[in-house]
């Protein structure tokens, strides 16, 4: 199993607004190899919000297949404004993809 984290910096106040969108129903739910998605909101950053979207995958190949799919492209496409509408500014400041192998785990049961 691998974990792929999308570390996303967004404008202050937008982290909590955007977080539910990453776990809303969509094409990822039926994608081969996805195990779970969790969204972490970093606390106490003064200048921006930071979301860490952790996606747990059975294999690197499953993630790569998703990343190259039309469903991925559609899920990440920004809506086109109508001709009389001013384009909305993105709240995203920047993002970084980080991939982890799970090296060790410990589950505590009580």
N, C-alpha and C positions, 0 to 999 in steps of 0.2 A: 504494500500500500504506500502511496505517496500523498503528500499534502501540497497543494499549490495555493499560495497566498497572493492575492492581488492587494497590495498595499496602496491605498488611494488617499491622497490629500485632497480635501474639499474645503470650500469656503466655510468660515466659522458659522455654526448653527445649522449646517446642511447635513451633517453626518447622521443624526437621528432621523431626519426626513428621508434620506436615501436608503438607509439600512434595510427596511422591509422589502424593497424592490429586489434585493438579491436573493431573497428566500420565497418570493411570490411564485405561484404555479407558472410553469412554462416548459419549453422544450428540453431544458436540462433534466427535468424530472424523469424522462424516459430515455435518457442517454446511457448507453452501455458503459458500465464501469464507475459511474458516480455513486458514492456511498452516502455522503452528507455534505451540507454547506452550513457554515456558521459565520456570523458577522460579528466582529469585535469592534467596539468604538473606543479608541484611546482616550483616556481621561486626562484632564488638566493641561491640555496644550493651549497656549495663549493666543496663537495667531491663526490657526486653522484647525479643522477636525481631521482625524485620520481614521479610516475604516480599514480593517484587515479582513478581507473576505477569504476564509479558509475553505477550500474545496478538497474533500477527501476522495481519492480515486484509487481503484483497484490496481491500475498500472499506468505508467507514463504513456504508453501507447494509447490507452483510452482517452487520456487528457489531450494528447496531440490530435487524435481523430476529432474530438469535440472542437478544439481550437481551429481546425481547418474546415469545419463544416459550414454549410449555408445557414444552419440554425444559429450557430455562434455569431456569424456576421449579421444576421437579422436581429438578434437579441442586443447587439451592441451598436446598431445603427441609430443615429439621432434622427428624430422626425424632421421632415422637410417643412419649413414654414410655408404658408400659403403666400401667393404673390403680393398680397396687401398687408402681410404680417412681418414685423421686424423679427429677425432671428433672435432666439433667447440665448443669453450667454450661459455657457456651461459652468456649473458649480465646481467642476473638477479642476484642480490646480495641477495635478500630476499623478502618475501611478507607476508601480514597479511590480513585476511578477517575480516571485521567489518560489523555488521548488525545494521540498524537503523529503528525504527518506526518513521513515520512522526508525530510529536507531534503538530505542528502548521504551517500554511503557510499563506502568504499574497502575493497576486498578485497585482501589481501596473499597472493600465491602465491609459493612458493619451490621 
